[in-house]
């Protein structure tokens, strides 16, 4: 491996399980934004679904919004595969 590439973190990780879960539940990004008590954006939800690497804090916001929108008990490992 090239020494320069050694420290490169892959940020685009492909579609995440949250995208399939939202489709299965019939949820749109707006449903999560509306359900969240924290200020989150449609763009954050879109990035989560597309597989853009999120910070642990952002992941927690997405998880909380999903659980509030579905009254569920989902866990982070169900939403993201990284």
PDB file of N, CA, C and O in Angstrom:
ATOM      1  N   UNK A   1       0.841  -1.177   0.000  1.00  0.00           N
ATOM      2  CA  UNK A   1       0.000   0.000   0.000  1.00  0.00           C
ATOM      3  C   UNK A   1       0.883   1.236   0.000  1.00  0.00           C
ATOM      4  O   UNK A   1       1.897   1.283   0.695  1.00  0.00           O
ATOM      5  N   UNK A   2       0.505   2.206  -0.759  1.00  0.00           N
ATOM      6  CA  UNK A   2       1.212   3.472  -0.842  1.00  0.00           C
ATOM      7  C   UNK A   2       1.150   4.166   0.525  1.00  0.00           C
ATOM      8  O   UNK A   2       0.073   4.245   1.115  1.00  0.00           O
ATOM      9  N   UNK A   3       2.284   4.671   1.043  1.00  0.00           N
ATOM     10  CA  UNK A   3       2.280   5.323   2.358  1.00  0.00           C
ATOM     11  C   UNK A   3       1.296   6.490   2.449  1.00  0.00           C
ATOM     12  O   UNK A   3       0.761   6.765   3.523  1.00  0.00           O
ATOM     13  N   UNK A   4       1.058   7.165   1.349  1.00  0.00           N
ATOM     14  CA  UNK A   4       0.118   8.282   1.361  1.00  0.00           C
ATOM     15  C   UNK A   4      -1.311   7.765   1.548  1.00  0.00           C
ATOM     16  O   UNK A   4      -2.107   8.405   2.236  1.00  0.00           O
ATOM     17  N   UNK A   5      -1.643   6.643   0.959  1.00  0.00           N
ATOM     18  CA  UNK A   5      -2.981   6.087   1.054  1.00  0.00           C
ATOM     19  C   UNK A   5      -3.246   5.402   2.393  1.00  0.00           C
ATOM     20  O   UNK A   5      -4.393   5.101   2.726  1.00  0.00           O
ATOM     21  N   UNK A   6      -2.199   5.159   3.146  1.00  0.00           N
ATOM     22  CA  UNK A   6      -2.323   4.439   4.399  1.00  0.00           C
ATOM     23  C   UNK A   6      -3.287   5.113   5.377  1.00  0.00           C
ATOM     24  O   UNK A   6      -4.001   4.436   6.116  1.00  0.00           O
ATOM     25  N   UNK A   7      -3.304   6.442   5.377  1.00  0.00           N
ATOM     26  CA  UNK A   7      -4.112   7.178   6.331  1.00  0.00           C
ATOM     27  C   UNK A   7      -5.407   7.718   5.735  1.00  0.00           C
ATOM     28  O   UNK A   7      -6.106   8.491   6.388  1.00  0.00           O
ATOM     29  N   UNK A   8      -5.733   7.332   4.531  1.00  0.00           N
ATOM     30  CA  UNK A   8      -6.967   7.786   3.909  1.00  0.00           C
ATOM     31  C   UNK A   8      -8.129   6.962   4.459  1.00  0.00           C
ATOM     32  O   UNK A   8      -8.094   5.732   4.442  1.00  0.00           O
ATOM     33  N   UNK A   9      -9.137   7.641   4.936  1.00  0.00           N
ATOM     34  CA  UNK A   9     -10.318   6.978   5.474  1.00  0.00           C
ATOM     35  C   UNK A   9     -11.394   7.000   4.394  1.00  0.00           C
ATOM     36  O   UNK A   9     -11.736   8.056   3.862  1.00  0.00           O
ATOM     37  N   UNK A  10     -11.917   5.827   4.082  1.00  0.00           N
ATOM     38  CA  UNK A  10     -12.983   5.751   3.085  1.00  0.00           C
ATOM     39  C   UNK A  10     -14.238   6.362   3.689  1.00  0.00           C
ATOM     40  O   UNK A  10     -14.683   5.961   4.764  1.00  0.00           O
ATOM     41  N   UNK A  11     -14.801   7.336   2.987  1.00  0.00           N
ATOM     42  CA  UNK A  11     -15.977   8.030   3.513  1.00  0.00           C
ATOM     43  C   UNK A  11     -17.274   7.585   2.853  1.00  0.00           C
ATOM     44  O   UNK A  11     -18.337   7.663   3.469  1.00  0.00           O
ATOM     45  N   UNK A  12     -17.205   7.124   1.625  1.00  0.00           N
ATOM     46  CA  UNK A  12     -18.398   6.667   0.926  1.00  0.00           C
ATOM     47  C   UNK A  12     -18.447   5.154   0.991  1.00  0.00           C
ATOM     48  O   UNK A  12     -17.637   4.470   0.366  1.00  0.00           O
ATOM     49  N   UNK A  13     -19.397   4.636   1.748  1.00  0.00           N
ATOM     50  CA  UNK A  13     -19.410   3.215   2.064  1.00  0.00           C
ATOM     51  C   UNK A  13     -20.571   2.455   1.433  1.00  0.00           C
ATOM     52  O   UNK A  13     -20.838   1.313   1.807  1.00  0.00           O
ATOM     53  N   UNK A  14     -21.255   3.069   0.494  1.00  0.00           N
ATOM     54  CA  UNK A  14     -22.365   2.399  -0.177  1.00  0.00           C
ATOM     55  C   UNK A  14     -23.642   2.457   0.641  1.00  0.00           C
ATOM     56  O   UNK A  14     -23.635   2.812   1.820  1.00  0.00           O
ATOM     57  N   UNK A  15     -24.731   2.102  -0.012  1.00  0.00           N
ATOM     58  CA  UNK A  15     -26.034   2.179   0.650  1.00  0.00           C
ATOM     59  C   UNK A  15     -26.026   1.408   1.968  1.00  0.00           C
ATOM     60  O   UNK A  15     -25.521   0.288   2.049  1.00  0.00           O
ATOM     61  N   UNK A  16     -26.588   2.025   2.983  1.00  0.00           N
ATOM     62  CA  UNK A  16     -26.593   1.461   4.331  1.00  0.00           C
ATOM     63  C   UNK A  16     -27.933   0.792   4.637  1.00  0.00           C
ATOM     64  O   UNK A  16     -28.935   1.079   3.982  1.00  0.00           O
ATOM     65  N   UNK A  17     -27.953  -0.097   5.630  1.00  0.00           N
ATOM     66  CA  UNK A  17     -29.191  -0.780   6.001  1.00  0.00           C
ATOM     67  C   UNK A  17     -30.330   0.166   6.371  1.00  0.00           C
ATOM     68  O   UNK A  17     -31.497  -0.196   6.224  1.00  0.00           O
ATOM     69  N   UNK A  18     -30.016   1.365   6.845  1.00  0.00           N
ATOM     70  CA  UNK A  18     -31.075   2.310   7.201  1.00  0.00           C
ATOM     71  C   UNK A  18     -31.943   2.636   5.985  1.00  0.00           C
ATOM     72  O   UNK A  18     -33.146   2.853   6.135  1.00  0.00           O
ATOM     73  N   UNK A  19     -31.367   2.675   4.798  1.00  0.00           N
ATOM     74  CA  UNK A  19     -32.133   2.984   3.591  1.00  0.00           C
ATOM     75  C   UNK A  19     -33.195   1.917   3.346  1.00  0.00           C
ATOM     76  O   UNK A  19     -34.346   2.244   3.059  1.00  0.00           O
ATOM     77  N   UNK A  20     -32.823   0.662   3.455  1.00  0.00           N
ATOM     78  CA  UNK A  20     -33.771  -0.431   3.274  1.00  0.00           C
ATOM     79  C   UNK A  20     -34.823  -0.461   4.368  1.00  0.00           C
ATOM     80  O   UNK A  20     -35.995  -0.732   4.107  1.00  0.00           O
ATOM     81  N   UNK A  21     -34.402  -0.182   5.589  1.00  0.00           N
ATOM     82  CA  UNK A  21     -35.331  -0.172   6.714  1.00  0.00           C
ATOM     83  C   UNK A  21     -36.362   0.938   6.548  1.00  0.00           C
ATOM     84  O   UNK A  21     -37.550   0.730   6.797  1.00  0.00           O
ATOM     85  N   UNK A  22     -35.910   2.108   6.132  1.00  0.00           N
ATOM     86  CA  UNK A  22     -36.845   3.212   5.911  1.00  0.00           C
ATOM     87  C   UNK A  22     -37.823   2.877   4.792  1.00  0.00           C
ATOM     88  O   UNK A  22     -39.012   3.174   4.903  1.00  0.00           O
ATOM     89  N   UNK A  23     -37.339   2.265   3.718  1.00  0.00           N
ATOM     90  CA  UNK A  23     -38.220   1.879   2.610  1.00  0.00           C
ATOM     91  C   UNK A  23     -39.236   0.846   3.074  1.00  0.00           C
ATOM     92  O   UNK A  23     -40.415   0.925   2.727  1.00  0.00           O
ATOM     93  N   UNK A  24     -38.783  -0.111   3.850  1.00  0.00           N
ATOM     94  CA  UNK A  24     -39.660  -1.165   4.371  1.00  0.00           C
ATOM     95  C   UNK A  24     -40.763  -0.577   5.257  1.00  0.00           C
ATOM     96  O   UNK A  24     -41.904  -1.039   5.231  1.00  0.00           O
ATOM     97  N   UNK A  25     -40.412   0.441   6.036  1.00  0.00           N
ATOM     98  CA  UNK A  25     -41.364   1.064   6.945  1.00  0.00           C
ATOM     99  C   UNK A  25     -42.171   2.178   6.282  1.00  0.00           C
ATOM    100  O   UNK A  25     -43.076   2.745   6.893  1.00  0.00           O
ATOM    101  N   UNK A  26     -41.839   2.487   5.032  1.00  0.00           N
ATOM    102  CA  UNK A  26     -42.545   3.543   4.307  1.00  0.00           C
ATOM    103  C   UNK A  26     -42.206   4.939   4.800  1.00  0.00           C
ATOM    104  O   UNK A  26     -43.047   5.837   4.751  1.00  0.00           O
ATOM    105  N   UNK A  27     -40.980   5.129   5.274  1.00  0.00           N
ATOM    106  CA  UNK A  27     -40.556   6.425   5.796  1.00  0.00           C
ATOM    107  C   UNK A  27     -39.743   7.196   4.772  1.00  0.00           C
ATOM    108  O   UNK A  27     -38.982   6.613   3.999  1.00  0.00           O
ATOM    109  N   UNK A  28     -39.908   8.487   4.772  1.00  0.00           N
ATOM    110  CA  UNK A  28     -39.124   9.406   3.950  1.00  0.00           C
ATOM    111  C   UNK A  28     -38.202  10.186   4.888  1.00  0.00           C
ATOM    112  O   UNK A  28     -38.453  10.246   6.092  1.00  0.00           O
ATOM    113  N   UNK A  29     -37.142  10.781   4.349  1.00  0.00           N
ATOM    114  CA  UNK A  29     -36.260  11.585   5.216  1.00  0.00           C
ATOM    115  C   UNK A  29     -37.014  12.631   6.036  1.00  0.00           C
ATOM    116  O   UNK A  29     -36.662  12.894   7.186  1.00  0.00           O
ATOM    117  N   UNK A  30     -38.053  13.229   5.443  1.00  0.00           N
ATOM    118  CA  UNK A  30     -38.818  14.244   6.170  1.00  0.00           C
ATOM    119  C   UNK A  30     -39.463  13.679   7.436  1.00  0.00           C
ATOM    120  O   UNK A  30     -39.596  14.394   8.429  1.00  0.00           O
ATOM    121  N   UNK A  31     -39.860  12.419   7.414  1.00  0.00           N
ATOM    122  CA  UNK A  31     -40.474  11.802   8.591  1.00  0.00           C
ATOM    123  C   UNK A  31     -39.497  11.779   9.763  1.00  0.00           C
ATOM    124  O   UNK A  31     -39.889  12.011  10.906  1.00  0.00           O
ATOM    125  N   UNK A  32     -38.239  11.501   9.481  1.00  0.00           N
ATOM    126  CA  UNK A  32     -37.235  11.484  10.544  1.00  0.00           C
ATOM    127  C   UNK A  32     -36.913  12.889  11.021  1.00  0.00           C
ATOM    128  O   UNK A  32     -36.757  13.122  12.219  1.00  0.00           O
ATOM    129  N   UNK A  33     -36.813  13.825  10.087  1.00  0.00           N
ATOM    130  CA  UNK A  33     -36.532  15.221  10.455  1.00  0.00           C
ATOM    131  C   UNK A  33     -37.657  15.745  11.349  1.00  0.00           C
ATOM    132  O   UNK A  33     -37.396  16.402  12.356  1.00  0.00           O
ATOM    133  N   UNK A  34     -38.892  15.457  10.986  1.00  0.00           N
ATOM    134  CA  UNK A  34     -40.038  15.935  11.762  1.00  0.00           C
ATOM    135  C   UNK A  34     -40.110  15.274  13.140  1.00  0.00           C
ATOM    136  O   UNK A  34     -40.559  15.904  14.098  1.00  0.00           O
ATOM    137  N   UNK A  35     -39.680  14.031  13.254  1.00  0.00           N
ATOM    138  CA  UNK A  35     -39.769  13.302  14.518  1.00  0.00           C
ATOM    139  C   UNK A  35     -38.655  13.657  15.492  1.00  0.00           C
ATOM    140  O   UNK A  35     -38.782  13.413  16.692  1.00  0.00           O
ATOM    141  N   UNK A  36     -37.585  14.221  14.998  1.00  0.00           N
ATOM    142  CA  UNK A  36     -36.418  14.488  15.840  1.00  0.00           C
ATOM    143  C   UNK A  36     -36.589  15.751  16.683  1.00  0.00           C
ATOM    144  O   UNK A  36     -36.977  16.798  16.163  1.00  0.00           O
ATOM    145  N   UNK A  37     -36.301  15.655  17.976  1.00  0.00           N
ATOM    146  CA  UNK A  37     -36.324  16.857  18.808  1.00  0.00           C
ATOM    147  C   UNK A  37     -35.058  17.699  18.602  1.00  0.00           C
ATOM    148  O   UNK A  37     -35.033  18.881  18.945  1.00  0.00           O
ATOM    149  N   UNK A  38     -34.027  17.094  18.049  1.00  0.00           N
ATOM    150  CA  UNK A  38     -32.772  17.790  17.764  1.00  0.00           C
ATOM    151  C   UNK A  38     -32.826  18.347  16.346  1.00  0.00           C
ATOM    152  O   UNK A  38     -33.534  17.811  15.493  1.00  0.00           O
ATOM    153  N   UNK A  39     -32.094  19.403  16.097  1.00  0.00           N
ATOM    154  CA  UNK A  39     -32.099  19.967  14.743  1.00  0.00           C
ATOM    155  C   UNK A  39     -31.274  19.101  13.788  1.00  0.00           C
ATOM    156  O   UNK A  39     -30.045  19.173  13.783  1.00  0.00           O
ATOM    157  N   UNK A  40     -31.950  18.291  12.988  1.00  0.00           N
ATOM    158  CA  UNK A  40     -31.271  17.515  11.955  1.00  0.00           C
ATOM    159  C   UNK A  40     -31.837  17.936  10.604  1.00  0.00           C
ATOM    160  O   UNK A  40     -32.911  18.533  10.523  1.00  0.00           O
ATOM    161  N   UNK A  41     -31.108  17.619   9.561  1.00  0.00           N
ATOM    162  CA  UNK A  41     -31.515  18.061   8.226  1.00  0.00           C
ATOM    163  C   UNK A  41     -31.827  16.869   7.330  1.00  0.00           C
ATOM    164  O   UNK A  41     -31.444  15.731   7.601  1.00  0.00           O
ATOM    165  N   UNK A  42     -32.534  17.179   6.258  1.00  0.00           N
ATOM    166  CA  UNK A  42     -32.808  16.156   5.250  1.00  0.00           C
ATOM    167  C   UNK A  42     -31.494  15.658   4.649  1.00  0.00           C
ATOM    168  O   UNK A  42     -31.356  14.483   4.308  1.00  0.00           O
ATOM    169  N   UNK A  43     -30.544  16.565   4.528  1.00  0.00           N
ATOM    170  CA  UNK A  43     -29.243  16.210   3.962  1.00  0.00           C
ATOM    171  C   UNK A  43     -28.523  15.183   4.850  1.00  0.00           C
ATOM    172  O   UNK A  43     -27.881  14.270   4.330  1.00  0.00           O
ATOM    173  N   UNK A  44     -28.619  15.314   6.149  1.00  0.00           N
ATOM    174  CA  UNK A  44     -27.996  14.359   7.059  1.00  0.00           C
ATOM    175  C   UNK A  44     -28.597  12.972   6.864  1.00  0.00           C
ATOM    176  O   UNK A  44     -27.867  11.982   6.826  1.00  0.00           O
ATOM    177  N   UNK A  45     -29.914  12.893   6.740  1.00  0.00           N
ATOM    178  CA  UNK A  45     -30.577  11.607   6.539  1.00  0.00           C
ATOM    179  C   UNK A  45     -30.178  11.012   5.195  1.00  0.00           C
ATOM    180  O   UNK A  45     -29.930   9.810   5.093  1.00  0.00           O
ATOM    181  N   UNK A  46     -30.115  11.850   4.168  1.00  0.00           N
ATOM    182  CA  UNK A  46     -29.708  11.377   2.842  1.00  0.00           C
ATOM    183  C   UNK A  46     -28.279  10.838   2.875  1.00  0.00           C
ATOM    184  O   UNK A  46     -27.992   9.803   2.275  1.00  0.00           O
ATOM    185  N   UNK A  47     -27.384  11.535   3.574  1.00  0.00           N
ATOM    186  CA  UNK A  47     -25.998  11.068   3.677  1.00  0.00           C
ATOM    187  C   UNK A  47     -25.919   9.756   4.434  1.00  0.00           C
ATOM    188  O   UNK A  47     -25.118   8.888   4.088  1.00  0.00           O
ATOM    189  N   UNK A  48     -26.743   9.599   5.468  1.00  0.00           N
ATOM    190  CA  UNK A  48     -26.762   8.351   6.234  1.00  0.00           C
ATOM    191  C   UNK A  48     -27.196   7.190   5.349  1.00  0.00           C
ATOM    192  O   UNK A  48     -26.609   6.109   5.408  1.00  0.00           O
ATOM    193  N   UNK A  49     -28.207   7.405   4.541  1.00  0.00           N
ATOM    194  CA  UNK A  49     -28.729   6.343   3.666  1.00  0.00           C
ATOM    195  C   UNK A  49     -27.747   5.981   2.557  1.00  0.00           C
ATOM    196  O   UNK A  49     -27.603   4.809   2.208  1.00  0.00           O
ATOM    197  N   UNK A  50     -27.080   6.974   2.010  1.00  0.00           N
ATOM    198  CA  UNK A  50     -26.165   6.746   0.887  1.00  0.00           C
ATOM    199  C   UNK A  50     -24.835   6.145   1.318  1.00  0.00           C
ATOM    200  O   UNK A  50     -24.071   5.656   0.485  1.00  0.00           O
ATOM    201  N   UNK A  51     -24.558   6.182   2.613  1.00  0.00           N
ATOM    202  CA  UNK A  51     -23.328   5.567   3.092  1.00  0.00           C
ATOM    203  C   UNK A  51     -22.182   6.518   3.302  1.00  0.00           C
ATOM    204  O   UNK A  51     -21.028   6.094   3.363  1.00  0.00           O
ATOM    205  N   UNK A  52     -22.473   7.782   3.412  1.00  0.00           N
ATOM    206  CA  UNK A  52     -21.425   8.733   3.761  1.00  0.00           C
ATOM    207  C   UNK A  52     -21.116   8.529   5.243  1.00  0.00           C
ATOM    208  O   UNK A  52     -22.033   8.521   6.064  1.00  0.00           O
ATOM    209  N   UNK A  53     -19.859   8.366   5.592  1.00  0.00           N
ATOM    210  CA  UNK A  53     -19.488   8.097   6.984  1.00  0.00           C
ATOM    211  C   UNK A  53     -19.917   9.269   7.870  1.00  0.00           C
ATOM    212  O   UNK A  53     -19.565  10.419   7.607  1.00  0.00           O
ATOM    213  N   UNK A  54     -20.677   8.966   8.914  1.00  0.00           N
ATOM    214  CA  UNK A  54     -21.139   9.976   9.856  1.00  0.00           C
ATOM    215  C   UNK A  54     -20.375   9.860  11.166  1.00  0.00           C
ATOM    216  O   UNK A  54     -19.847   8.801  11.506  1.00  0.00           O
ATOM    217  N   UNK A  55     -20.327  10.959  11.888  1.00  0.00           N
ATOM    218  CA  UNK A  55     -19.712  10.929  13.215  1.00  0.00           C
ATOM    219  C   UNK A  55     -20.622  10.127  14.148  1.00  0.00           C
ATOM    220  O   UNK A  55     -21.812   9.975  13.872  1.00  0.00           O
ATOM    221  N   UNK A  56     -20.077   9.620  15.237  1.00  0.00           N
ATOM    222  CA  UNK A  56     -20.931   8.900  16.197  1.00  0.00           C
ATOM    223  C   UNK A  56     -22.095   9.754  16.706  1.00  0.00           C
ATOM    224  O   UNK A  56     -23.186   9.234  16.942  1.00  0.00           O
ATOM    225  N   UNK A  57     -21.872  11.046  16.874  1.00  0.00           N
ATOM    226  CA  UNK A  57     -22.939  11.936  17.322  1.00  0.00           C
ATOM    227  C   UNK A  57     -24.062  12.004  16.281  1.00  0.00           C
ATOM    228  O   UNK A  57     -25.240  11.919  16.628  1.00  0.00           O
ATOM    229  N   UNK A  58     -23.694  12.158  15.012  1.00  0.00           N
ATOM    230  CA  UNK A  58     -24.697  12.213  13.951  1.00  0.00           C
ATOM    231  C   UNK A  58     -25.439  10.888  13.831  1.00  0.00           C
ATOM    232  O   UNK A  58     -26.650  10.872  13.610  1.00  0.00           O
ATOM    233  N   UNK A  59     -24.728   9.787  13.975  1.00  0.00           N
ATOM    234  CA  UNK A  59     -25.375   8.479  13.953  1.00  0.00           C
ATOM    235  C   UNK A  59     -26.412   8.385  15.071  1.00  0.00           C
ATOM    236  O   UNK A  59     -27.510   7.872  14.858  1.00  0.00           O
ATOM    237  N   UNK A  60     -26.070   8.872  16.247  1.00  0.00           N
ATOM    238  CA  UNK A  60     -26.994   8.831  17.385  1.00  0.00           C
ATOM    239  C   UNK A  60     -28.232   9.687  17.113  1.00  0.00           C
ATOM    240  O   UNK A  60     -29.340   9.307  17.491  1.00  0.00           O
ATOM    241  N   UNK A  61     -28.054  10.835  16.462  1.00  0.00           N
ATOM    242  CA  UNK A  61     -29.201  11.681  16.112  1.00  0.00           C
ATOM    243  C   UNK A  61     -30.130  10.958  15.147  1.00  0.00           C
ATOM    244  O   UNK A  61     -31.350  11.006  15.304  1.00  0.00           O
ATOM    245  N   UNK A  62     -29.560  10.291  14.151  1.00  0.00           N
ATOM    246  CA  UNK A  62     -30.353   9.555  13.169  1.00  0.00           C
ATOM    247  C   UNK A  62     -31.092   8.403  13.852  1.00  0.00           C
ATOM    248  O   UNK A  62     -32.274   8.178  13.594  1.00  0.00           O
ATOM    249  N   UNK A  63     -30.394   7.682  14.715  1.00  0.00           N
ATOM    250  CA  UNK A  63     -31.015   6.576  15.445  1.00  0.00           C
ATOM    251  C   UNK A  63     -32.174   7.069  16.298  1.00  0.00           C
ATOM    252  O   UNK A  63     -33.245   6.462  16.292  1.00  0.00           O
ATOM    253  N   UNK A  64     -31.977   8.152  17.024  1.00  0.00           N
ATOM    254  CA  UNK A  64     -33.029   8.700  17.875  1.00  0.00           C
ATOM    255  C   UNK A  64     -34.240   9.123  17.035  1.00  0.00           C
ATOM    256  O   UNK A  64     -35.381   8.855  17.413  1.00  0.00           O
ATOM    257  N   UNK A  65     -33.998   9.771  15.915  1.00  0.00           N
ATOM    258  CA  UNK A  65     -35.092  10.203  15.045  1.00  0.00           C
ATOM    259  C   UNK A  65     -35.867   9.004  14.505  1.00  0.00           C
ATOM    260  O   UNK A  65     -37.097   9.030  14.456  1.00  0.00           O
ATOM    261  N   UNK A  66     -35.156   7.958  14.101  1.00  0.00           N
ATOM    262  CA  UNK A  66     -35.826   6.765  13.590  1.00  0.00           C
ATOM    263  C   UNK A  66     -36.665   6.104  14.675  1.00  0.00           C
ATOM    264  O   UNK A  66     -37.803   5.707  14.425  1.00  0.00           O
ATOM    265  N   UNK A  67     -36.119   5.985  15.863  1.00  0.00           N
ATOM    266  CA  UNK A  67     -36.866   5.363  16.962  1.00  0.00           C
ATOM    267  C   UNK A  67     -38.095   6.184  17.343  1.00  0.00           C
ATOM    268  O   UNK A  67     -39.134   5.620  17.684  1.00  0.00           O
ATOM    269  N   UNK A  68     -37.986   7.493  17.289  1.00  0.00           N
ATOM    270  CA  UNK A  68     -39.152   8.337  17.590  1.00  0.00           C
ATOM    271  C   UNK A  68     -40.200   8.249  16.488  1.00  0.00           C
ATOM    272  O   UNK A  68     -41.399   8.259  16.767  1.00  0.00           O
ATOM    273  N   UNK A  69     -39.754   8.163  15.242  1.00  0.00           N
ATOM    274  CA  UNK A  69     -40.689   8.100  14.113  1.00  0.00           C
ATOM    275  C   UNK A  69     -41.428   6.765  14.072  1.00  0.00           C
ATOM    276  O   UNK A  69     -42.573   6.699  13.625  1.00  0.00           O
ATOM    277  N   UNK A  70     -40.776   5.710  14.536  1.00  0.00           N
ATOM    278  CA  UNK A  70     -41.376   4.370  14.446  1.00  0.00           C
ATOM    279  C   UNK A  70     -41.824   3.829  15.791  1.00  0.00           C
ATOM    280  O   UNK A  70     -42.424   2.756  15.861  1.00  0.00           O
ATOM    281  N   UNK A  71     -41.537   4.567  16.868  1.00  0.00           N
ATOM    282  CA  UNK A  71     -41.781   4.076  18.222  1.00  0.00           C
ATOM    283  C   UNK A  71     -41.114   2.719  18.403  1.00  0.00           C
ATOM    284  O   UNK A  71     -41.647   1.826  19.061  1.00  0.00           O
ATOM    285  N   UNK A  72     -39.931   2.590  17.800  1.00  0.00           N
ATOM    286  CA  UNK A  72     -39.194   1.333  17.832  1.00  0.00           C
ATOM    287  C   UNK A  72     -38.013   1.369  18.768  1.00  0.00           C
ATOM    288  O   UNK A  72     -37.749   2.361  19.447  1.00  0.00           O
ATOM    289  N   UNK A  73     -37.314   0.261  18.781  1.00  0.00           N
ATOM    290  CA  UNK A  73     -36.122   0.108  19.619  1.00  0.00           C
ATOM    291  C   UNK A  73     -34.958  -0.344  18.744  1.00  0.00           C
ATOM    292  O   UNK A  73     -34.278  -1.319  19.062  1.00  0.00           O
ATOM    293  N   UNK A  74     -34.733   0.358  17.657  1.00  0.00           N
ATOM    294  CA  UNK A  74     -33.636   0.001  16.752  1.00  0.00           C
ATOM    295  C   UNK A  74     -32.303   0.335  17.397  1.00  0.00           C
ATOM    296  O   UNK A  74     -32.214   1.194  18.275  1.00  0.00           O
ATOM    297  N   UNK A  75     -31.259  -0.368  16.940  1.00  0.00           N
ATOM    298  CA  UNK A  75     -29.904  -0.143  17.443  1.00  0.00           C
ATOM    299  C   UNK A  75     -29.013   0.308  16.296  1.00  0.00           C
ATOM    300  O   UNK A  75     -29.336   0.086  15.130  1.00  0.00           O
ATOM    301  N   UNK A  76     -27.910   0.930  16.618  1.00  0.00           N
ATOM    302  CA  UNK A  76     -26.998   1.457  15.600  1.00  0.00           C
ATOM    303  C   UNK A  76     -26.522   0.384  14.628  1.00  0.00           C
ATOM    304  O   UNK A  76     -26.413   0.642  13.430  1.00  0.00           O
ATOM    305  N   UNK A  77     -26.236  -0.820  15.132  1.00  0.00           N
ATOM    306  CA  UNK A  77     -25.715  -1.856  14.245  1.00  0.00           C
ATOM    307  C   UNK A  77     -26.753  -2.333  13.254  1.00  0.00           C
ATOM    308  O   UNK A  77     -26.402  -3.023  12.297  1.00  0.00           O
ATOM    309  N   UNK A  78     -28.031  -1.991  13.445  1.00  0.00           N
ATOM    310  CA  UNK A  78     -29.070  -2.302  12.476  1.00  0.00           C
ATOM    311  C   UNK A  78     -29.123  -1.270  11.354  1.00  0.00           C
ATOM    312  O   UNK A  78     -29.646  -1.546  10.274  1.00  0.00           O
ATOM    313  N   UNK A  79     -28.581  -0.085  11.609  1.00  0.00           N
ATOM    314  CA  UNK A  79     -28.687   1.018  10.665  1.00  0.00           C
ATOM    315  C   UNK A  79     -27.455   1.217   9.807  1.00  0.00           C
ATOM    316  O   UNK A  79     -27.554   1.613   8.646  1.00  0.00           O
ATOM    317  N   UNK A  80     -26.302   0.943  10.376  1.00  0.00           N
ATOM    318  CA  UNK A  80     -25.034   1.204   9.690  1.00  0.00           C
ATOM    319  C   UNK A  80     -24.162  -0.040   9.715  1.00  0.00           C
ATOM    320  O   UNK A  80     -24.132  -0.759  10.713  1.00  0.00           O
ATOM    321  N   UNK A  81     -23.457  -0.296   8.628  1.00  0.00           N
ATOM    322  CA  UNK A  81     -22.578  -1.473   8.576  1.00  0.00           C
ATOM    323  C   UNK A  81     -21.112  -1.073   8.588  1.00  0.00           C
ATOM    324  O   UNK A  81     -20.269  -1.772   8.027  1.00  0.00           O
ATOM    325  N   UNK A  82     -20.812   0.031   9.215  1.00  0.00           N
ATOM    326  CA  UNK A  82     -19.409   0.448   9.383  1.00  0.00           C
ATOM    327  C   UNK A  82     -19.134   0.774  10.820  1.00  0.00           C
ATOM    328  O   UNK A  82     -18.012   1.145  11.165  1.00  0.00           O
TER     329      UNK A  82
END
